Amino acid sequence: MKKAILLALMLFTLLLTACGGAKEEKSTAKNNAGEEQMTVGFIYVGPVGDGGYSYAQDQGRLYLEKETGVKTIFKESVPEGPEVKEVAKNMIDQGATVIFATSFGYMDYIEELSKEFPNVKFLHCSGYKTTENMSNYFGRMYQARYLTGLVAGLKTKSNKIGYVAAFPIPECIRGLNAFTLGVKKANPNATVEVVWTNTWYDPAKEKDAAVALIDKGADVIGQHQDTAGPQQAAEEKGVFSIGYNTDMSKVAPKANMTSAVWNWGPYFVSQVKSIKDGTWTNKSYWGSMTDNVVDIAPLTSNAPEGAKELIESERAKLLSGEFDVFMGPVKNQNGNVKVAAGSKMTDEEMLAFDWLVEGVVGKTK
């Protein structure tokens, strides 16, 4: 009996040793160059197959893998609440030393985690908070929004354009305002009516909101939503559309004219490389069309005559610095001048946008 017990103890010890060795091997995996492989985590608010926001972020993740050879892990459809902390901790347990948290509502929770895990680098999308090991990143999508607004303004016949947007927060308000300024540049008689869905990801609700706008006379639909629901509504209703996040022309081939798009890959690569070589800093990044982090998709055959020339002219002004989207005079809905002629909004003012420009039909609350 004693021999049996002793044998059992020896086997149990061997099993523990084997398990410990496997865990250690996983945490010190090597890449093809024989170097210790970095693990990078990505947390998405929607599914990677949404065809929009999370899909664009995930394309950046795949680009990062290809360009750097790092190992990546991801979790999709994570709510903007305390749950994100457990998801991030699980990634850290898997060896992640860098985590990209890709939605605004994660910000406060990621800030807390950054203080709890000082050796992990956290990069948060669309927020404004930083800590010693937490930075934030976004892009000047309002530049691309403005250019797509030019297309919408030239195309509309009813002079009524619909816009389906997620939440009345500065990010969405800024994009709506920029789009409307583009519309008004091309067509002073047009207006843009907004419907707030109060959700980032709800394909059916987004589509229904677009249908409601079309039923009210909108013949062009724009959007600030994570899915292609509004594009599908335009396709089915026989009107035209402007997509967002990715090139949505394949989803709505008869409706889509162009899309305001993200290109996250190069930014992800630059951050991971700087973390590897020790030059990373906890700064706020707001990339522009100059960085190619934001742009518009190629115009489709649905785009109006003259759109290509007008876009090229306005794009050149943006890139040269001759012109800025929110350069005065800019008026609010009541016709009051909010940005004086000869001046332009500061980054701080744009990041706190809480008012709508002249030409928008709708409210912020």
Secondary structure, DSSP 8 states (H G I E B T S, - for coil): -HHHHHHHHHHHHHHHHHHHHHHHHHHT-B-TTSSB--EEEEE-SS-TTSSSHHHHHHHHHHHHHHHH--EEEEE-S--SSTHHHHHHHHHHHTTEEEEEE-SGGGHHHHHHHHHH-TTSEEEEES----BTTEEEEEE-HHHHHHHHHHHHHHH-SSSEEEEEES-SSHHHHHHHHHHHHHHHHH-TT-EEEEEE-S-SS-HHHHHHHHHHHHHTT-SEEEEESSSSHHHHHHHHHT-EEEEEES--TTTSTTTEEEEEEE--HHHHHHHHHHHHHT-----EEEE-GGGTSEEE----TTS-TTHHHHHHHHHHHHHHTS--TTBB-EEBTTS-EEE-BT-B--HHHHHT--S-BTTEES---
